[in-house]
């Protein structure tokens, strides 16, 4: 699916916007699932890569935001998130 395709403009976008404004809670979950559907439309296998990257960043973000973790642990979580995302990008790009 491309941003300029009629499927996106006339079906996908209006449905997602309608659902977004109808939901009070879980809007972030809706946008995450809609993003997975949008990117998985072209190649469904890539959704698994996005899920791995999302989980890695979520866990590392939780460690960074935790008041109980020290500066060294936060730095390691940040480094793990950056290297994980750049590693996926480098592996599949090159």
N, C-alpha and C positions, 0 to 999 in steps of 0.2 A: 504494500500500500504506500502510495506517495501522497504528500500533502496536497498536491494539485489534482489528484484523481477524484472522479465524481463519487466513488465509494466513500472516500474520506470526508469530502465536503458536505455531501448530502445525507449520509447515513451515520458514519462513525462519530464525527464531531458533534452533530446535534444530540445524538443519544447520550454521549458522555457528558456534554454540558447540561442536559436535562437531568441526568442522574446526579451530577455534581451539585446542582442547585436544589434538588429535592432532598438530598441527604444532609442532615445536620452533623452527624458523626460519621466517622470512617471515610472522610473525603480523601485522605492520603492513601488509604488502601485502594479506593476506587481508582485514583490516578495511577497507582502502581500497577494494578491489574490491567487498566486500559493501555498503559505503556507496553506491558508485556504482549498484549494482543496486537498492538500496532506494529511492534518490531517483529513479532512472531509470524505476522501475516506473510512476510516475504520468505523467511527461513525459520521454521519452528524450532530447529535445533539450537538456534542462538538464544532462545529464551532461557535455556539451562545455564548458559554463561552469565546472563543478566541476573539470574537468581543467585548464583554463586557470588557474584560481585556485590549484590545487594546484601546478602547475609554477612559477608566479610565486612563491609562498610558499617552495617548496623551494629555488629558485635564490637568492632573497633571504636565506633562512636560511643557506645555504651561504656566502654572502658575509659575513654578520654573524659567523658562527662561525669564519671563516678567520683564522688568526693573522697572515697576511701583509697583510690589509687594514687600512687606517688608520681613524681615527675618522670622518673625513669620508665615506669610502666606505661604512662601516657605517651611518652616519646616512642616506645617500642610499638604501641598500638597504631600510632600515626604512621610510623615507618612501614608496618605490616600492611596497612590499608593502601598506602601510596605504592609500595612495591607490588602488591597483589594486583591492583588495577592496571598499573603500567606493565606488569608482566603479562597479563591477559591481552592487553592492547598490542604489545610487542610480538607476542607469540602468534596472534591471529592476523596481525597486519603484515608481518615480515615472515 
